[in-house]
Amino acid sequence: MSRNSKEKGKISWQSPSNIALIKYWGKHGNQLPCNPSLSMSLNSSVTTTTLSYNYKAKDKNVDLEFLFDGERTPLFEKRVDNYLNNLLKEYPFLSDYHLIIESSNTFPHSSGIASSASAYSALALCIMSLKKICLRDMDRKDFFQGASDLARLGSGSASRSVYGGYTIWGEVEGFTNYSDEYASPLKSTIHPVFHTFYDAILIVSGENKKVGSSAGHSLMEKHPYAKSRYQQAMNHTIEMIYVLETGNLDRFIEIVENEALTLHGLMMSSDPGYILIKRETIEIIERIRKFRQTNKIPVTFTLDAGSNVHLLYPESYRKEVIKFIEDELVALCDAAQWIDDSIGRGPKLLNIQ
Ligand code: DP6
């Protein structure tokens, strides 16, 4: 333990999930992305994590208790234990303490929503706060860059959750300020319409995924379309930066839907190929497209690595879209579940003592 560090204390962060508009799909080395991705941080789908630390004599390994929703969960504990032990070289103070980590999500466990982005970003922020205490100080930029880098090592998409609004992870041709190691908030000005976006998460299935993200990423290594996919994602990212600046909703919709369908196209054309979308996913997509055409309302959809549909729309159409969801889409959702989410302002430090 450094001379400056504290004997014991508690740190709590709340951190959001995010929805990728340009998808991260394919990684190499130590959790580095094969292409840039761009996401919107959410407001209500969040994880709250509390890290309690109590000084003890230094040990070789991390000494950890992990609780999810107030209960000891051996599976998660093992994962977090491995994650923290792998960080020891760079964060040696982690083995100076007995650590208790308590975590919970606002979204139901059975919703099929990936919690790794909010979970690892909340945990990474707690670890950075402990580092800041040990060092006595750290500037704001270093703090969030460090947290994003740490979150990335737990789960790639988590690197983007340490900021609110729109975030980019991965180097972008022609821009010097984006990195493969950590995400950054979008540097350009965002058109006001994109500050008002809502995300209705339509829960098609709460089942566990047949093929997890890590297995999916590794199928990209020998994927026949990998090279052109990575170039497409690069082009989409560059264009999306411009679209978010100018407020071009038509082009926004085209790129977002193409990214979602490409992601699932890549899964289907992997070897072995697999299908995560369900009949209801396709039905919802078709209804969204029809609603847009008939009513001239700029709604669009994206998909994560599962069967759920994220329906994205600007606030000015909220009344019409909620009615559309209730009249046409709820019946296609698993147990009529959907989450009324929107663009969020990023993580919150809830408590530090
Ligand atoms: C389809 O971040 O879950 O949601 O780095 O292996 O934890 P790991 O993968 P993960 O992959 C997310 C994939 C995605 C697209 C995205 O969020 O960009």
Residues whose N, C-alpha, C, O or C-beta is under 5 A from the ligand:
A	BS01	DP6	A20 I22 K23 Y24 S37 G154 S155 G156 S157 A158 S213 S214 D304 A305
